[in-house]
Amino acid sequence: NSIVFSARSAPTPPSYSLIWHSQMPQTNEAPDIVGLAYSPLGHLYVVDAQQGVSVFDATSGIFLISYPFLNPTQPTSIAIDSNGVVYIGDAICRCLQVLANRAWREPVGSFGEGAPFHFSIAPDNTLYAIDRSEEGFTARVLSGGERAIPLNFNAAAPPLLTVDRTGNVRVIEWLSSLIDNQINGAISLLEGDTFSLQSWLEIAPDFVTDVAADPSGHVVLALTDGRIAMVDSTGTLSEIAHEESAPRAIAFSPDGTLFVAREDGAIAARSTSAPPERMGDGTIIHDLPVQGTLTEGSASHEWHYEGTAGEQITISAVDLTRTDALDMALRLIGPDGGERAYNDDQLGVDLYGRFDAQIVDFVLRDTGTYTIVVEWVRGAGTYTLGVSNNRHFELNPDVAARLEGHLQDVFPTQRWVFDGRAGQVVTFTMLAESGNLDPALELIQPGGSTLAYNDDAANPDLGTDAQLFRIQLPDDGVYVLEASRFDGTGRYSIVGLLNGE
């Protein structure tokens, strides 16, 4: 009924699943990624020797902005402090370039030739960097009283350095034997003003591209053969993820999300406990997104939906990155195996991507298991797929109706259905609760035409929130209140009032 690990047990390697997959901005230069860092502000910063610094949303993988280098720069590494200030090592100026408040600031620090090689920032914002002096490599402490800590003199390659969330500082050195010149890796922990050996590491420096500490303090390595591996107390490697292309840089967020930047320019996020709206097992339910990656070699995915006769659904498949890198099509197969609907490029205005696919307001004829096929057309990338249907609620003259939902790229609209009577006067107020959502509301009468629409409420106190104020219903029948957006994504709430007849 239960199991427990002793203190001597090696950590059980976690299994990381894909959350999202994105791509560096397209340029004429091949990507040359040298660093990756997670910002406490929820952004992911990727350093490319050619392009500068590219910023992604860490939750969705959407590319946000780039900051080209102002001067010739040879970046070596990146770290971000608790205030969101970004530091990039530069071997040309032998300094740290500083990016703060969306602008480049004056560089800081002074290092030896080719340095700083690798650096990291502790939770208290103390910065530790690998430097070079006449005596060899050193670990520099650049805040809280600057000092230099000598490393082993027989290093065969520049060491790597990482700091975990509790402030433990570790270096990985590759030491050349004085007897036979064999090179061995060594992991050491900073204790006071010296590094104490923790374990040997049987791997050559040419096979390691980056190091990071996960939230539990384990050392994790990115390897040129595609592996991302955890190091246990004996120096043994245990694979936790594998990339199709060699990972060039890795980083962790405090919640344990693993971020990877690959040599082909792909950026990925992986988690051991991905939230439900980021994954799927082949069965899809309404209002719960799933994801998959389409390539020419993996050109078709099937998802299964339990539908009810008379149910009206909308199926959307969108390119997660909003870059139009992936062109896909949607096919709906009925319980009897016959094709019910098909769409390649959506023709509406709700989805951002011109190659996104959507089957809109389709009424199911039969009850049973429907198959939704997402098909590759061209390109490659990760898609998000979602099925939405009508949500029913009641209007009561004594109690306000309170509705909640979440608008995102795959669910740009959500339809709320209620029974109305001629002469009733209704007011609906839609409030943005998170993200950058700019709400919009539309009331559709029984015949299918629009009765009222609003983007920004007339009441200035509501700002960009939406409101349909004292709308009189012309007929008895079923009305649809469509929650949508002028722009953005986020959670919303709707307050519905029946003001009288």
Beta strands, then each sheet from edge to edge (+ up, - down):
strand 1: 17-23
strand 2: 33-38
strand 3: 43-48
strand 4: 52-57
strand 5: 63-67
strand 6: 75-80
strand 7: 86-90
strand 8: 95-100
strand 9: 103-108
strand 10: 119-121
strand 11: 127-133
strand 12: 136-141
strand 13: 147-150
strand 14: 155-163
strand 15: 169-176
strand 16: 183-191
strand 17: 194-201
strand 18: 208-213
strand 19: 219-223
strand 20: 227-231
strand 21: 237-242
strand 22: 247-252
strand 23: 258-262
strand 24: 266-271
strand 25: 290-294
strand 26: 300-307
strand 27: 312-319
strand 28: 326-333
strand 29: 339-343
strand 30: 357-363
strand 31: 368-379
strand 32: 381-389
strand 33: 391-392
strand 34: 401-407
strand 35: 414-420
strand 36: 425-432
strand 37: 438-444
strand 38: 450-454
strand 39: 466-472
strand 40: 477-487
strand 41: 490-500
sheet 1: 1+ 24- 23+ 22-
sheet 2: 2+ 3- 4+ 5-
sheet 3: 6+ 7- 8+ 9-
sheet 4: 10+ 11- 12+ 13-
sheet 5: 14+ 15- 16+ 17-
sheet 6: 18+ 19- 20+ 21-
sheet 7: 25+ 32- 27+ 30-
sheet 8: 26+ 31- 28+ 29-
sheet 9: 33+ 35+ 40- 37+ 38-
sheet 10: 34+ 41- 36+ 39-
end
